[in-house]
Amino acid sequence: MNFKDLAPPSNEGPPRALRVLGLIAMATVLSSTLFTDPKPSLHGDGLLVIAGFICLASGLFMAARREEQFEYARFIGLSLVGIGSIICAAVQPDSAGYAGVYFVVAIGGIRLGRDGAIIVCGGTVGGLVLVQLFEHENPAVVVGTLFSVLPWFLVMRLIRRLGERTRRSEGLVEELRESRAAHAESAALAERGRVARELHDVLAHSLSALALQLEGSRLLARDRGADPEVIEGLERAHHLAVSGLTEARQAISALRGDDLPALEDLAGTFPGAQLTVTGTPREASSEARLALYRTAQEALTNVRRHSASDRVELRLDYEEDGTTLTVQDHGAAAPVIGGRGYGLTGMRERAELLGGRLNAGPTDDGFRVELWLPS
């Protein structure tokens, strides 16, 4: 038998009402030993009373520890309480020493492992039976004691068993919940990977081919002396195709879970842009990171295209309920959204899909875009 089986780790103590009743019972036992004959003294039976009192007091202190690191102290403490109760019952038959036996049976039955409970409770009850046989020489007294103690012990073991079964059930439910969450996340990642492959195989290849065709057409038109407006139109179309290809690749990276460029890097591409971060940064989903990046990217692009501002303020606020991105320029003209498919409508739809909101509009000296996403 492994000693660890005597008092297995347990964070669960007996019910509060049982602990209170047990402490009251033990206080009664301790006080009764001081006022019952023979009284404590340094000779004869009085010395045994002192020994019993010390066992009861020290055992009660050790058994009352609830911390997991004191698991073996409970076993030893209840053993001492049992020894002290037997001594008091033998030396002071009129004291309340019997209450200590019930305390050991109750607390030991619910706090100790099977082997420990059998040793401590069985030893305590066995000692009490021997005392009663010696004092009364009447088997009926012993039978009455056994019939009063054994049901109490069985009830405590049943309570412990039900508690263990409940904890196991809760653990299985938690494992099932985690397994389902992991399965759902795995399925989502697989779907995102499939969509990323489709985008890469179809959209990215098509845009890449379109960009090459437009570049070839532009060079051919220039070599043949075509109308400058035609060449300019081909250049704009080529620029849009290249921009769309870049954004498609970034979307594919986001779907695959690749890291996006940091907002600091994005702000560094715009002269006069300054990023301020407040609060404690926290991890966000790839969709949220993409929404923040896209919103900042589109806002800066529109400032570059349509505003005379040479100063842009980006502010990223980490709050308890969410994250807020604010892009404020100080130009005279409000940005005109258009062209690339990531305008105000696209940014607002992206925010709403994530449970957030987007506000955009002119201010006294420029234009402000504000995106809020929940935590």
C-alpha positions, 0 to 999 in steps of 0.5 A: 500500500502506497502512503499516498493512498492514505490522504490523496490530494483534495481541494474539496473540504467537508461542507461548511455546516459539518466543519462548524459542527465538528469544531463545536464538538471538539471545543466541547470535548476539549473543555470537558476534559478540563472540568471532568474528574479526574482533572488534569494533573502531573501524576496518575490518570491526570497525566493521561488526561493531559496527554489526551488533551494534547493529542486532541488539540494538536490533532484538531489543528493539523486536521483543520488545514485545508491547503493541498500541501498539508494533505498528510497532516490531515491523516496524522491529525485525525489519527491524533484526534482519535487517540486523544478521544480514546484516552479521554473516553477511557480515563474520563467516562463522563466526559464528551470524549465520544464526540471526538470519535464521531468527529474523526469518523465524519471528517475522515470519511469525507476527507481521507482516501479509502485506505486512510479512512479505513485505518483512521476511522477503523482504528478509532472505532476499534479503540473505543469498542475495546474501552467499552468492553473493558468498562461495561462488559456488555456486548449490547453497548458495543453493538449500539456504538457500531450501529450509530457510527457505521451509518455515519461513516457510510454517509460520509463516504457516499458524500465523498463519492458523489463529490468525486463523481461530480468533479469527474463529470465536470472535468469530462464536460470541460474536456468535451467543450475544449475538444469541440472548440478545437474541432471548430477552430480546426475546421475554420482554419481548414476552410480558410486555407481552402479559400486562400488556395482558391483566391491564390489559384484564381484571383491572384493569377488572373490579376497577375496576368492582367497586370502583365498584359496592361504593362505590355499594352502600355509599352506597346502603345508608347512605342507606337506613339499612341494618344497620351490619354490612352497611355495614361489610362493604361498606366492607371489600369496597370496601377489598379491591377498591381494594387489589387494583386497586392491586396489579394496577396495580403488577404490570402496571407490573412486567411492563412494566418500570416503576420500582417505588417505592423501599423508602425510600418504602415504609418512610416510610409506616409510622411507626417503620420504619427502613431500613438498607442494607449492601453495594454496591447493584447492579442487579436484575431487575424480578422481583427488585425486585418480590419485595423490594418485595412482601415488605416491603409485606406484612410492614409491612401485617401489622405494622400490622394485627396487631402492637402494635409501634411500631418496625420494622427493615428491613435490606437486605444486598447480599452476594456471592452474593445480596441479603437483606431482613429485616423485624423488628418488636418487637411482642407478637403475631405477624402473622396472614397473610391477606386479600389473597392475598400472605401467607406462601405467596405470598411463599415461592412468589415467592422460590422461583420466583427461586431464593431462599428465605423464612423467617418466624417469631416471635422473642423480642420480635416477628416476623421475615420474611427473604427471600434472592434470589440475585445 
